[in-house]
Amino acid sequence: IYCARKNPVHSEFTFQKDILKNPINISPNPATNLVQIRTNGISGNIQITFTGIDGKTALKMNTKTIKTINTFKTNVNSLPTGAYIIRASDGRSIYTKLITLIK
């Protein structure tokens, strides 16, 4: 995400544009207990997977979305500190983001 802050109004506008054009956004990053996953333009049944850097699946969930912006909150309190790849797949496309969990 672009984060230059010369003009706070411009930065907020740029941030909003980035959210709207990215199919998946994760916040906060780094996270501690709760992760918000926002999808944009992905519709249908979606599988969201958290995979550790060791390649093992740490968390998997299925959800249904509509073709607008959808927001999901996921409790990651049971996952240990580390880096995770979040993968969202609608069966046609796969979107990935990296997140760090800090306990």
C-alpha positions in Angstrom: 0.0 0.0 0.0 1.3 3.4 -0.9 1.9 5.5 2.2 3.5 8.9 1.3 2.1 11.6 3.6 3.1 15.0 2.2 -0.6 15.9 2.0 -2.8 14.0 4.5 -5.9 14.5 2.3 -4.1 13.1 -0.7 -2.7 10.2 1.3 -6.2 9.2 2.5 -7.5 9.4 -1.1 -4.6 7.3 -2.4 -5.1 4.7 0.4 -8.8 4.4 -0.5 -7.9 4.0 -4.2 -5.5 1.2 -3.3 -8.2 -0.6 -1.2 -10.7 -0.4 -4.1 -8.3 -1.7 -6.8 -6.8 -4.6 -4.7 -8.8 -7.8 -4.7 -7.7 -8.6 -1.1 -6.5 -6.4 1.8 -5.4 -7.5 5.3 -5.2 -5.3 8.4 -3.7 -4.7 10.8 -0.3 -5.9 9.7 1.4 -6.9 11.9 -1.5 -8.4 13.9 -2.0 -9.9 17.4 -5.4 -11.5 17.9 -7.8 -10.3 15.2 -7.2 -10.0 11.4 -9.6 -8.1 9.1 -9.7 -9.5 5.6 -11.4 -7.3 3.0 -12.2 -8.6 -0.5 -13.1 -6.4 -3.4 -14.7 -7.8 -6.6 -14.4 -11.4 -5.6 -17.7 -13.2 -5.7 -19.0 -16.7 -4.8 -17.6 -19.2 -2.5 -14.1 -18.3 -1.2 -11.6 -20.4 0.6 -9.2 -18.4 2.8 -6.1 -20.2 4.1 -3.4 -19.1 6.4 -0.1 -21.0 5.6 3.0 -20.7 7.8 6.4 -20.2 6.2 7.0 -23.8 6.9 4.3 -24.6 4.2 1.8 -26.1 6.7 -1.8 -24.9 6.7 -2.4 -23.2 10.0 -6.0 -22.1 9.5 -8.6 -22.6 6.8 -12.1 -21.2 6.4 -14.8 -21.0 3.7 -17.1 -18.1 3.1 -19.5 -16.8 0.5 -19.2 -13.2 -0.9 -21.0 -10.9 -3.2 -19.2 -8.9 -5.9 -18.7 -5.8 -3.8 -16.4 -5.1 -0.9 -16.8 -7.8 1.8 -15.1 -7.7 5.2 -14.4 -10.7 7.5 -12.8 -10.6 10.9 -10.8 -13.7 11.9 -9.5 -14.6 15.3 -5.9 -15.7 15.0 -5.2 -15.9 18.7 -4.5 -19.6 18.5 -1.7 -19.1 15.9 1.9 -18.6 17.1 4.0 -15.6 16.3 5.4 -15.7 12.7 4.9 -14.9 9.1 1.9 -16.3 7.3 0.7 -16.3 3.7 -3.0 -15.6 3.4 -4.5 -17.2 0.3 -8.0 -16.4 -0.9 -9.3 -18.5 -3.8 -12.6 -18.3 -5.6 -11.9 -21.4 -7.7 -10.9 -19.2 -10.7 -8.2 -17.0 -9.2 -5.9 -17.1 -6.2 -4.9 -13.9 -4.3 -2.2 -13.9 -1.7 -1.0 -11.5 1.0 1.8 -11.8 3.6 1.0 -11.1 7.2 3.0 -11.1 10.4 1.5 -12.2 13.7 3.1 -10.9 16.9 2.0 -12.3 20.3 
